[in-house]
Amino acid sequence: MIFTSVVRRLCVLLIAANAALVAMAAGAVPATPARAAVSMSARAAHPFGLPSVARIGAEGNRVTLAWLPAEDDWVLLGRSVGAFEDLAAAAAARLTGEQVLARSTAVRNYLQARVGVSQGGRPCASELAPLERLLAEGARFSFECPETVREVDVRIGALADLHEAYRTMLTAESPAVPAKALLTSAADTRRLRFDPSAEAGVPLVVPAVALVTVIGVLVALLVRRRRRSEVGT
């Protein structure tokens, strides 16, 4: 019995040692935040899930746009451009996946090549803000157009080139037609018509109604005064 027990323990130790050697030979390393994010994207990226969100606004000759995909889709984007190739350096610097993406020139180049605004067939000059808070604020663009923004073409092709099922729901925060538009791999550009005279969402009919009301009050006062004068005579 004692001999059998010893043999069993030796077998367990040998199996454990063999597993450790296999892991070392495969280059296994402890998980870091960046490595965990990369492995997560392989399991959870969801082109068939809810569409990414993009918020757009216009004032004067400037257009602002924020593109906000899901966290795992950010990781997929980073993998596609090689942002996570040097995970050893990221692990040494204790960087999170978000920080790796924010520091990647390839990620910035990818975004600037696939998000744009044009006016009258001419591209508006674009500026991409730093990506330090990309999970919370997304990729924040500013476009300067040649003229006051009334009608522009908005293009968002990010992620759709990685899988045709990816979509982006574009929502206007300034009065525009259409107020919402779904951009896809087959139709990644949509024309929006903004109303530069509508500020803070107040329609032009409001001051017109107020003016009509004032005129009505004045007319009523004049009529009443005239009637009084006629009675007095």
C-alpha positions as CSV (number, residue, x, y, z in Angstrom):
1,M,0.0,0.0,0.0
2,I,2.8,2.4,0.9
3,F,4.7,1.6,-2.3
4,T,1.5,2.2,-4.4
5,S,0.9,5.5,-2.7
6,V,4.5,6.7,-3.4
7,V,4.2,5.6,-7.0
8,R,1.0,7.6,-7.4
9,R,2.6,10.7,-5.9
10,L,5.6,10.4,-8.2
11,C,3.3,10.2,-11.2
12,V,1.5,13.3,-10.2
13,L,4.7,15.2,-9.8
14,L,6.0,14.0,-13.2
15,I,2.7,15.1,-14.9
16,A,2.9,18.6,-13.3
17,A,6.6,19.0,-14.2
18,N,5.8,18.0,-17.8
19,A,3.0,20.5,-18.0
20,A,5.3,23.3,-16.8
21,L,7.9,22.4,-19.3
22,V,5.4,22.5,-22.1
23,A,4.2,25.9,-21.0
24,M,7.7,27.3,-20.9
25,A,8.5,25.9,-24.3
26,A,5.4,27.6,-25.7
27,G,6.6,30.9,-24.3
28,A,3.7,31.3,-21.8
29,V,4.0,34.4,-19.6
30,P,1.8,35.8,-16.8
31,A,-1.2,37.8,-18.1
32,T,-0.9,41.6,-18.2
33,P,-3.7,44.1,-18.7
34,A,-2.7,44.5,-22.4
35,R,-2.4,40.8,-23.0
36,A,-5.7,40.1,-21.3
37,A,-7.4,42.7,-23.5
38,V,-6.0,41.1,-26.6
39,S,-7.2,37.6,-25.7
40,M,-10.6,39.1,-24.8
41,S,-11.1,40.5,-28.2
42,A,-10.6,37.1,-29.8
43,R,-13.5,35.8,-27.8
44,A,-15.9,38.8,-27.6
45,A,-15.6,41.0,-30.7
46,H,-19.2,41.3,-32.0
47,P,-19.8,42.5,-35.6
48,F,-23.3,41.1,-35.3
49,G,-24.0,43.0,-32.0
50,L,-25.3,46.6,-31.6
51,P,-23.8,49.1,-34.0
52,S,-21.1,51.5,-33.0
53,V,-22.2,55.0,-32.1
54,A,-21.1,58.3,-33.7
55,R,-22.3,61.7,-32.6
56,I,-21.9,64.7,-34.9
57,G,-22.5,68.4,-34.6
58,A,-21.9,71.5,-36.6
59,E,-21.3,75.2,-35.8
60,G,-20.2,77.8,-38.3
61,N,-17.8,76.1,-40.7
62,R,-16.7,73.4,-38.2
63,V,-18.0,69.9,-37.7
64,T,-17.3,67.8,-34.6
65,L,-17.6,64.0,-34.6
66,A,-17.1,61.4,-31.9
67,W,-16.9,57.7,-32.8
68,L,-17.5,55.3,-30.0
69,P,-17.2,51.5,-30.7
70,A,-17.4,48.8,-28.0
71,E,-14.3,48.1,-25.9
72,D,-13.6,44.7,-27.5
73,D,-14.0,46.2,-31.0
74,W,-11.3,48.7,-30.1
75,V,-9.0,45.8,-29.3
76,L,-9.9,44.1,-32.6
77,L,-9.1,47.3,-34.4
78,G,-5.7,47.5,-32.6
79,R,-4.9,43.9,-33.5
80,S,-5.7,44.5,-37.2
81,V,-3.0,47.3,-37.4
82,G,-0.4,45.6,-35.2
83,A,-0.8,47.8,-32.1
84,F,-0.3,44.8,-29.8
85,E,2.7,43.3,-31.5
86,D,5.2,44.3,-28.8
87,L,3.3,43.0,-25.7
88,A,6.6,42.5,-23.9
89,A,7.3,46.2,-23.9
90,A,3.7,47.0,-22.9
91,A,4.0,44.5,-20.0
92,A,7.3,46.0,-18.9
93,A,5.7,49.5,-18.9
94,R,2.5,48.1,-17.1
95,L,0.3,49.6,-19.9
96,T,-3.4,48.8,-20.2
97,G,-4.9,47.9,-23.6
98,E,-6.4,51.4,-23.7
99,Q,-3.0,53.0,-23.2
100,V,-1.4,50.8,-25.9
101,L,-4.1,51.8,-28.4
102,A,-3.8,55.5,-27.4
103,R,-0.1,55.5,-28.1
104,S,-0.3,53.7,-31.4
105,T,0.5,55.8,-34.5
106,A,-1.0,52.9,-36.6
107,V,-4.4,53.3,-34.8
108,R,-4.5,57.1,-35.4
109,N,-3.6,56.6,-39.1
110,Y,-6.3,53.9,-39.4
111,L,-9.0,56.2,-38.0
112,Q,-7.9,59.3,-40.0
113,A,-8.1,57.3,-43.2
114,R,-11.6,55.9,-42.5
115,V,-13.5,58.8,-40.9
116,G,-14.0,62.0,-42.9
117,V,-16.3,64.9,-43.8
118,S,-16.4,66.6,-47.2
119,Q,-18.3,69.7,-48.4
120,G,-19.1,70.2,-52.1
121,G,-16.8,67.3,-53.0
122,R,-13.9,68.8,-51.1
123,P,-12.6,67.1,-48.0
124,C,-12.7,69.2,-44.8
125,A,-9.4,69.5,-42.9
126,S,-9.5,67.0,-40.1
127,E,-7.9,66.9,-36.7
128,L,-8.0,63.9,-34.4
129,A,-7.8,64.6,-30.6
130,P,-5.5,62.5,-28.4
131,L,-6.9,59.1,-27.6
132,E,-6.1,58.9,-23.9
133,R,-9.8,58.4,-23.0
134,L,-10.9,56.5,-26.0
135,L,-13.1,54.0,-24.1
136,A,-15.2,56.7,-22.5
137,E,-15.0,59.5,-25.1
138,G,-14.2,57.6,-28.3
139,A,-12.2,59.0,-31.2
140,R,-12.9,62.7,-31.3
141,F,-12.6,64.5,-34.6
142,S,-12.8,68.1,-35.6
143,F,-13.3,69.1,-39.3
144,E,-12.8,72.6,-40.7
145,C,-14.8,73.1,-43.9
146,P,-14.3,75.9,-46.4
147,E,-17.8,77.4,-45.9
148,T,-20.5,77.5,-43.3
149,V,-21.8,74.0,-42.8
150,R,-25.2,73.5,-44.4
151,E,-24.7,70.3,-46.3
152,V,-21.8,67.8,-45.9
153,D,-21.1,64.2,-46.7
154,V,-20.0,62.1,-43.6
155,R,-18.0,58.9,-44.1
156,I,-17.3,56.3,-41.4
157,G,-15.7,53.1,-42.7
158,A,-13.9,52.0,-39.5
159,L,-14.4,48.4,-38.6
160,A,-16.5,47.8,-41.6
161,D,-13.4,46.9,-43.6
162,L,-12.6,44.2,-41.0
163,H,-16.0,42.6,-41.2
164,E,-18.9,43.6,-43.4
165,A,-21.4,43.1,-40.6
166,Y,-20.0,46.1,-38.6
167,R,-22.3,49.2,-38.6
168,T,-22.3,52.7,-37.1
169,M,-25.3,54.7,-36.0
170,L,-24.7,58.3,-36.8
171,T,-26.7,60.7,-34.6
172,A,-26.8,64.5,-35.2
173,E,-26.6,66.6,-32.0
174,S,-27.3,69.8,-34.0
175,P,-30.5,70.2,-36.0
176,A,-30.0,68.1,-39.2
177,V,-31.8,66.0,-41.8
178,P,-31.6,63.1,-41.3
179,A,-31.2,63.2,-37.5
180,K,-30.0,59.6,-37.6
181,A,-28.4,57.4,-40.2
182,L,-27.0,53.9,-40.3
183,L,-23.7,53.5,-42.0
184,T,-22.6,50.1,-43.3
185,S,-19.8,48.5,-45.3
186,A,-22.0,48.8,-48.4
187,A,-22.9,52.5,-47.7
188,D,-20.4,54.1,-45.4
189,T,-21.2,57.7,-46.5
190,R,-24.3,59.8,-45.8
191,R,-25.2,63.4,-46.7
192,L,-26.5,65.5,-43.8
193,R,-28.2,68.9,-44.1
194,F,-27.7,71.2,-41.1
195,D,-29.6,74.3,-40.3
196,P,-27.0,76.9,-39.3
197,S,-29.7,79.4,-38.2
198,A,-31.1,77.0,-35.6
199,E,-29.2,77.6,-32.4
200,A,-29.7,75.4,-29.3
201,G,-32.4,73.5,-31.1
202,V,-34.9,76.6,-31.1
203,P,-37.0,76.6,-34.3
204,L,-37.3,79.8,-36.3
205,V,-41.1,79.6,-35.8
206,V,-40.8,80.5,-32.1
207,P,-39.7,84.2,-32.6
208,A,-42.2,84.5,-35.5
209,V,-45.1,83.4,-33.2
210,A,-43.9,85.9,-30.6
211,L,-43.9,88.7,-33.2
212,V,-47.4,87.8,-34.3
213,T,-48.6,87.8,-30.7
214,V,-47.2,91.3,-30.0
215,I,-48.8,92.7,-33.2
216,G,-52.1,91.2,-32.2
217,V,-51.9,92.9,-28.8
218,L,-51.1,96.2,-30.4
219,V,-54.1,95.9,-32.8
220,A,-56.4,95.0,-29.9
221,L,-55.3,98.1,-28.0
222,L,-55.8,100.4,-31.0
223,V,-59.3,99.0,-31.6
224,R,-60.3,99.4,-28.0
225,R,-59.0,103.0,-27.9
226,R,-60.9,103.8,-31.1
227,R,-64.1,102.4,-29.7
228,R,-63.7,104.5,-26.5
229,S,-63.2,107.6,-28.6
230,E,-66.3,106.9,-30.7
231,V,-68.4,106.4,-27.5
232,G,-67.1,109.6,-26.1
233,T,-68.2,111.6,-29.1
